[in-house]
Amino acid sequence: GWDKGVVFINGLNLGRYWSIGPQQALYLPGPFLNSGINQVIVFEEQEGDYKVNFEDSPDLGMAAEIQ
């Protein structure tokens, strides 16, 4: 549901995203987080989904066999 924008965690730039890719997810390093309350800012340039999902394992997209 997200199209194009930027994500900040506790004032640190986590990364950019765009629905055309190539990334499927943004990686959140542990040191970006504080114990207790953390601030998540999503700057969406279009109209967003209003939901953020945190997953234990990454979605790396399709796997391809390279020979």
N, C-alpha and C positions, 0 to 999 in steps of 0.2 A: 503493500500500500504506500510505500515511500517512493518518490520519483528522483529528486536530485537535491543534495544539500550537504551539510557538514554536521558532525557530532562532536561535542565537547563533554569531557568528564572532569569535574572539579577544576574547570578553567583550562584544562589541557586539551589540545586538538587531537581527538582520536582518529579522525580521518574523514575523507569525503566519500560520498556514495552517489551512484547514478544508476537508474533502473536498466540502462542499456549495458551495464557491466564495466569492466570484466569481473569485479569482485562480487561474491555472494554474501559476504559477512564482514564485519569489522572486528578485529581482535582487540580485546581489552586486557592489557597487562595488569597484573596484580598491583604493582606499585602505584598505578593511577588511582587506586581506591583508598579511601580513608576508613578506619574502623568507625562504625556508626553511620552517620548520614552522609550520602554522596549526592552531588548535584549533576544531573544529566540535562544537557541542553541540546536539542535537535533543531537546527535551522533548516527548514524545508522550504525550497524555492517555489514549489507548486502547492498542491493540497495534499497533506499527509493523512496517514491512517489513524493517528492519535494513539497508537500502541507501540511499545518497544518490547521486544522479546530478548531475554537473556538465556542462552543455552550453555550446557556443560560441554558440548562437543561442537566443533565447527562444521558448517555446511560448505564444503569445498567445491561443490558443483559436480559435474560429470567427470569421471575418470576416463582417461584415454590410454590405450596401450601403445607405446612408442617403440618401434623396432629399429 
